[in-house]
């Protein structure tokens, strides 16, 4: 039986669909407050367990009769107020999964993040060999994902059979479009009208390709104790917004938001939140991320699995069509 943590999440739900299609028997974990999607209710071969990854004993029950574990559960946030929660869910939760995987002798596929990978020097593409270096500039999310990955490497040193994947920005039509920590919110903001683009660049990958790569790597038993970057294409935010604006039938953002402008904006947003009591949508961490130019190599995962990535234009078109139809 296969265990999927975070089964109701964006990636977890797509992974479950692909696993079911392959004939796997699945136990998926969720928090007690999470709602199982209607499409997963009563499906043969799928059972649900209420087990927060930070609750060791509930998670221990979920590990019974398990052969493989896909650890997808985690929290994403770029708000400074969430730093403690990020460390608890991402680091402590992963430590629990690693401990139980070692105890039960099962193979683990851990979903890390591109945020836990170092940046290549001299304009080269980032690879699996670029090591993360601690800096005060790192967002709390990046720190939590790095330390979570270190828990997996610790387990590997103790004999754990595990593979790590580091996805770039995961996109897809099923992503939620609310909340500034969701990839879907980028497209929703474009749909509503956006005048500015940021100077950064990002790696993009379809959620279906991430799930596919995870299954391929899980089944390659000769591979263990390795990490794989999962990224399809590298694109500037300007190019991304121009392409999506065309699909949405909206004018493309014409004005470049400079780091200075973004610095003023996140400070103003923070000040406004003091008066409104509402969480600022723009923070120093999100502003810094929007200016970072990132480019990643997918050579290693392609060589290992032979995966053929879905054309990113198809993914962007699907996302935009869904937004247009929903409006």
C-alpha positions in Angstrom: 0.0 0.0 0.0 1.1 3.6 -0.8 0.9 6.4 1.7 0.5 10.0 0.4 0.7 12.8 3.0 -1.1 16.0 2.2 -3.6 14.2 0.0 -6.1 17.0 -0.3 -3.4 19.5 -1.5 -2.7 20.8 -5.0 0.1 18.3 -5.7 -1.2 15.5 -3.5 -4.6 15.3 -5.2 -3.0 15.1 -8.6 -0.6 12.4 -7.4 -3.5 10.4 -6.0 -5.2 10.5 -9.4 -2.2 9.2 -11.2 -1.5 6.5 -8.6 -5.1 5.2 -8.8 -4.8 5.1 -12.6 -1.7 2.9 -12.2 -3.6 0.5 -10.0 -2.0 1.4 -6.7 -3.8 1.0 -3.3 -3.5 4.3 -1.5 -3.9 5.6 2.0 -3.9 9.4 2.0 -3.5 11.6 5.1 -5.3 14.9 5.7 -5.8 17.3 8.6 -9.1 16.8 10.5 -10.2 20.2 9.2 -9.5 19.4 5.6 -12.3 18.4 3.2 -11.9 15.5 0.9 -12.8 16.5 -2.7 -16.1 15.1 -3.9 -14.3 13.3 -6.8 -12.4 11.2 -4.2 -15.3 10.1 -2.1 -16.0 6.4 -2.1 -13.3 5.4 -4.6 -12.1 1.9 -4.6 -8.5 1.6 -3.6 -8.4 4.9 -1.7 -8.8 5.4 2.0 -8.3 8.5 4.1 -6.7 9.0 7.5 -6.9 12.0 9.7 -3.2 12.5 10.6 -1.5 15.8 10.8 2.2 15.3 10.1 3.1 17.1 13.4 1.1 14.4 15.3 3.6 11.5 15.5 1.1 9.0 17.0 -1.7 9.7 14.5 0.9 9.5 11.7 2.2 6.2 13.2 -1.2 4.6 12.7 -1.3 5.8 9.1 2.0 3.9 8.4 0.6 0.5 9.1 1.0 -1.9 6.2 2.7 0.8 4.0 5.4 0.0 1.5 6.0 3.4 -0.1 5.5 7.0 1.1 5.1 10.1 -0.9 5.6 13.0 1.5 3.7 16.0 -0.1 2.3 17.6 3.1 3.8 21.0 4.0 3.0 24.6 4.4 3.8 27.5 2.0 3.9 31.0 3.2 6.1 34.1 2.6 4.7 36.0 5.6 7.1 36.6 8.5 4.4 35.9 11.0 4.2 32.3 9.8 7.8 31.4 10.4 7.2 29.4 13.5 4.4 27.5 11.9 6.5 26.8 8.8 9.2 25.3 11.0 6.8 23.2 12.9 4.9 21.8 9.9 7.7 21.5 7.4 10.6 20.5 9.6 9.0 18.7 12.6 6.5 17.1 10.3 9.2 15.8 7.9 11.3 14.6 10.9 8.2 12.5 12.0 7.8 11.0 8.5 11.5 10.2 8.3 11.5 8.5 11.7 8.5 6.3 10.8 9.9 5.5 7.3 13.1 4.3 9.0 11.1 2.3 11.6 9.0 0.6 9.0 11.7 0.1 6.4 9.7 1.8 3.6 10.9 3.8 0.6 10.3 7.6 0.8 9.8 10.2 -1.9 10.2 13.6 -0.3 8.8 16.7 -1.9 11.3 19.5 -1.1 11.4 22.8 -3.0 13.6 24.8 -5.3 13.8 27.2 -2.4 16.1 24.6 -0.7 18.6 24.6 -3.5 21.6 27.0 -3.9 21.9 29.4 -6.8 24.4 28.9 -9.6 27.1 31.4 -10.1 28.1 33.3 -13.2 24.7 33.1 -14.9 24.7 29.3 -15.2 21.7 27.1 -14.7 21.1 25.9 -11.2 21.6 22.1 -10.7 21.3 19.6 -8.0 25.0 20.2 -7.0 24.4 23.8 -6.1 24.4 23.9 -2.3 22.1 26.1 -0.3 23.9 28.7 1.8 22.3 30.4 4.8 21.7 34.1 4.5 19.6 36.6 6.4 17.9 37.3 3.1 16.4 33.9 2.9 12.6 33.7 3.5 11.3 31.7 6.4 9.8 29.2 3.9 13.2 28.6 2.3 14.8 28.0 5.7 12.0 25.6 6.7 12.3 23.6 3.4 16.0 23.4 3.6 15.9 22.2 7.2 13.2 19.7 6.3 15.4 18.4 3.5 18.2 18.0 6.0 16.0 15.7 8.1 15.7 13.5 5.0 19.5 13.5 4.4 19.9 12.6 8.1 17.6 9.6 7.6 19.5 8.6 4.4 22.7 8.6 6.4 21.0 6.2 8.8 20.0 3.8 6.1 16.7 5.3 4.8 15.8 4.5 1.2 14.8 7.9 -0.1 14.7 10.2 -3.1 14.2 14.0 -2.9 12.6 16.1 -5.6 12.9 19.9 -5.7 10.1 21.3 -7.9 10.2 24.8 -9.3 7.0 26.9 -9.3 4.2 24.3 -9.7 1.3 25.4 -11.9 -1.9 23.9 -13.2 -5.6 24.6 -13.7 -6.5 22.9 -10.5 -4.5 25.4 -8.3 -6.5 27.6 -6.0 -6.7 31.2 -7.1 -7.0 32.8 -3.7 -4.2 33.6 -1.2 -0.9 35.2 -2.1 1.0 32.0 -1.5 -0.8 30.1 -4.2 0.6 29.8 -7.8 -2.9 30.2 -9.1 -3.2 33.7 -7.5 -0.7 35.0 -10.0 -3.0 34.2 -12.9 -6.1 35.4 -11.0 -4.4 38.8 -10.4 -3.6 39.0 -14.1 -7.2 38.3 -15.0 -8.4 41.0 -12.7 -6.0 43.5 -14.2 -2.4 44.2 -13.4 -0.3 47.2 -14.6 3.2 46.2 -13.3 5.6 43.3 -13.9 8.5 42.4 -11.7 12.1 42.0 -12.9 12.6 38.4 -11.7 12.6 35.1 -13.5 11.3 31.7 -12.4 11.2 28.0 -13.3 7.8 26.6 -14.2 6.5 23.0 -14.2 3.1 21.5 -14.6 1.7 19.7 -11.5 0.9 16.7 -13.6 4.6 16.4 -14.6 5.7 16.7 -11.0 3.5 13.8 -10.0 4.6 11.8 -13.0 8.3 12.4 -12.2 7.7 11.4 -8.6 6.2 8.0 -9.6 8.9 7.3 -12.1 11.6 8.0 -9.5 9.8 6.0 -6.8 9.8 3.0 -9.2 13.5 3.3 -10.0 14.7 1.3 -7.1 18.4 1.6 -8.2 18.2 5.3 -7.4 18.4 6.2 -3.7 20.0 9.0 -1.7 19.7 11.5 -4.6 17.8 14.7 -5.3 16.3 15.9 -8.6 15.3 19.3 -9.8 11.8 19.3 -11.4 11.5 22.3 -13.8 10.2 22.5 -17.4 11.1 26.0 -18.6 12.7 29.1 -17.2 10.8 32.3 -17.9 10.9 36.0 -16.9 7.8 37.3 -15.1 7.5 39.8 -17.9 7.3 37.0 -20.5 5.0 34.9 -18.4 2.6 37.8 -17.9 2.6 38.8 -21.6 1.7 35.2 -22.6 -1.0 34.8 -20.1 -2.5 38.3 -20.8 -2.9 37.2 -24.4 -4.9 34.1 -23.4 -6.9 36.1 -20.9 -7.8 38.8 -23.4 -6.3 41.5 -21.1 -3.6 44.1 -21.7 -0.2 43.0 -20.7 1.5 44.8 -17.8 3.6 47.6 -19.3 5.4 49.1 -16.3 8.4 47.5 -14.6 8.3 47.4 -10.8 11.8 48.1 -9.7 13.3 46.8 -6.4 13.0 50.3 -5.0 9.3 50.5 -5.9 8.6 47.1 -4.4 10.5 48.1 -1.3 8.3 51.1 -0.8 5.2 49.0 -1.6 5.8 46.3 1.0 6.5 48.9 3.7 3.3 50.7 2.8 1.4 47.5 2.8 2.8 46.7 6.3 1.8 50.1 7.6 -1.7 49.8 6.1 -2.1 46.4 7.8 -1.5 48.0 11.2 -4.6 50.2 10.7 -6.9 47.6 9.0 -5.9 44.6 11.0 -5.7 42.6 7.8 -2.6 40.6 6.7 -0.5 42.5 4.2 -0.6 40.8 0.7 2.9 42.1 -0.1 5.8 41.5 2.3 9.6 42.0 2.2 10.0 38.3 1.4 7.5 38.2 -1.5 9.0 41.5 -2.9 12.5 40.0 -2.8 11.3 36.8 -4.4 9.7 38.7 -7.2 13.0 40.3 -8.1 15.1 37.2 -8.0 16.2 35.8 -11.4 16.1 32.0 -11.2 16.9 29.4 -13.9 17.1 25.7 -13.4 18.4 22.6 -15.2 16.2 19.5 -15.7 19.0 17.4 -17.3 19.4 15.0 -14.4 15.7 14.0 -14.1 15.3 13.7 -17.9 18.4 11.4 -18.1 17.2 9.3 -15.2 13.6 8.8 -16.1 13.2 9.8 -19.8 10.3 12.0 -18.8 8.8 14.3 -21.5 7.4 17.5 -20.1 4.0 18.8 -21.1 4.4 21.9 -23.2 4.2 24.8 -20.9 2.1 26.8 -23.3 -0.6 24.1 -23.0 -0.6 24.5 -19.2 -0.8 28.3 -19.4 -3.6 28.1 -21.8 -5.6 25.7 -19.6 -5.2 27.9 -16.6 -6.3 31.0 -18.4 -9.3 29.3 -20.1 -10.5 28.1 -16.7 -10.2 31.6 -15.3 -12.1 33.2 -18.2 -14.9 30.5 -18.0 -15.2 31.1 -14.3 -15.6 34.9 -14.6 
